[in-house]
Amino acid sequence: MKRITKWLSVCLGGLLGAGAVGFVGSYLGFAGQFSVPATTSDDPSLPSRSIGGYRYHLEVFGLPTRPVVIVLHGGPGSDYRSLLPLKPLSDDYQVVFYDQRGSGLSPRVPDEQLNLDQFIEDLHSIVGATSPHSPVRLIGHSWGAMLAAAYLDRYPDTVSHAVLAEPAFLTAEQGNQWYEQIGHGQPPLSWALLGGVWRSWIESLYVYGPDEDARRDFFTHQVMNLDVPGHPLSGYYCRSDPRSAYDPVWRTGSRIFRAVLKNAMPDGHFQRDLVSTKTKRFPHKVLFVSGRCNQVIGPDVQRQNLALFANAELAVVEDAGHSMFGERPEASLAVLRRYLAEDHSAIVASE
């Protein structure tokens, strides 16, 4: 018995020793200077605006006399950097870009504030602050399109035009189908995945501030962008290659995606529709936009979404995947300009 105990102790000590050597080797081998930018809480030079007691990373382009367009980024947890190709719309509109609560360069908040209802009310505050006397135009991409649809359901009178660019889903049934199709967001186990996660974690140890979420945000961003076999979102992009995407990000909000999913899937399934029969009463035309290459939530899925609104149409951007605004900015802008310039007052008057 003593001999077996001694043998187990030696084996355990050897494993611990090998693990320590591996960690030290990786720590030294992957050494570097890694950082994430500060949020508006720590960097007063960032463009920002305090609305409803929260200081958003927010920029406005275009003359204040022009109609307001509010751009909603994806994620949840990303930022508006990848949507800046829409900035030329400021020739005709006052265009508002903002990082949602806990996202990008906006301040981090407790998980209890990271839920759909909070994001809807945040958007409503921004609508009231930027266009208090006139309806706004919304452009939502991916998760931002889901948020825009949910906002229409609650506050239809404050919106005159709504662009929904490839929402992943708008009903609970669609959501559960989508979640299964992308393998619950988990790529299959591989050495490339294990090595990439390990390296990302080691590199995150070299991130020192500027806040308590910095290391986690860095790690999450690195892992999400690993080039691994069976990437869960590969079907979103042309040639099923995520490297073809246009997806620059300042900083990822690592806690948001998990918090939103936990709130939306209390039993492991989506239970809440983002739109209801009330949305059918929205009097204006809704524009869905999709990239031709997207095989997961592309044109076929978005055509199904048309039936959720009383008046909707689909525009397809050729040779583009999920990040169509950055991949094909000129074609995308042409589609948006045509729709945003439409006068819906006649529709409202006739109903």
Residue, then its C-alpha position, 0 to 999 in steps of 0.5 A: m500500500k505504501r509503495i502504491t501511495k509513493w508511486l501515485s505521489v511521484c506520478l502526481g508530482g511529475l504531472l504537476g512539474a510538467g504542467a508548471v514547466g509547460f506554463v512557464g514555457s508558454y508564459l515566456g514564449f508568448a510574452g508580449q505587450f497586449s492591451v485593450p483601450a479604455t472606456t469612457s469611464d477612464d478616457p475623457s478624450l473619447p467622443s461620448r455623451s451622457i444620456g440617462g445617467y450613463r456615458y455612452h461612447l457616441e459620435v454624431f456626424g452630419l448637421p443637426t438640422r438633418p433627419v436623425v439616423i441611429v446605427l445599432h451594432g451587432g454582438p451583443g458585445s461588439d461596437y460600432r467600428s465595423l459600421l463606420p462605412l455608413k458614415p457617408l450617410s451624414d451627407d443627408y442625415q445626422v448619423v448617430f453611432y454609439d456603443q451599447r451599454g457594456s459594449g465596445l468603449s462604453p463603460r462596463v456595468p453589472d450583469e443585471q443591466l445586460n438584458l434586452d429590456q435595458f437595451i431597448e430603454d437605452l435606445h429609447s433614451i438616445v432617440g429622445a435625446t437626439s431627435p426629441h421632436s421627430p421620428v428617427r430612422l434606425i439601421g440595425h446590423s445582426w444583433g442590432a437588427m434584433l434590437a431594432a425590431a424589438y424596439l419597433d414592437r415597443y415604441p413604433d411611433t418614434v420610428s419612420h424607417a427601419v433597416l434590419a440587416e440580417p437579424a439572426f432571428l426574430t422569434a423564439e422558434q427561429g432562435n432555437q433553430w439558429y442556435e442548433q444550426i451554429g452548434h451552440g456557438q462552439p467549434p468542434l474540438s481540435w488541436a488548433l482550438l486548444g492551442g489557440v485558447w491556451r495562447s489567448w489565455i497566456e497573452s491575456l495575462y500580460v494585459y494590465g488594466p485599464d479596468e477589471d474586465a480588460r483581460r476577459d475582454f481581450f481573451t474573448h476577442q482573441v478566442m472569437n477570432l481564432d481560425v479553427p476548423g468548423h468555425p460556427l459562423s463560417g457559413y455567414y461569409c463568402r466561401s465559408d471563410p470568416r477571414s473575408a469578413y469586415d469586422p474591425v472592433w475596438r473592444t469586445g464586451s465579454r460578459i454581454f453575450r453570456a448575460v443576454l443568453k442566460n436571460a433569454m434562455p433560462d431553460g436552455h431554449f429561447q422563449r421570447d419573440l422579439v416581435s409580436t402582433k403589435t409590430k404588424r401595426f407599424p405603419h411604415k415599410v421595413l427594409f431587410v438587407s442581406g448578403r448573398c453569401n450568407q448560408v445561415i441567416g441569409p436571403d432565405v431566412q430574411r424572406q421568412n421575416l418579411a411576413l412578420f411585418a405589415n409592409a416589408e421588403l428585402a434587398v440582397v447585396e451581391d458578393a457579400g456576407h454578413s458584414m455587407f456594409g464593410e465588404r460592399p460599402e458602395a452597393s450597401l449605401a445605394v440600397l440604404r439611401r434609396y430606402l431612407a429617402e422614401d416618404h412614408s407620410a402618405i402611407v401613414a395618412s392613408e391608414 
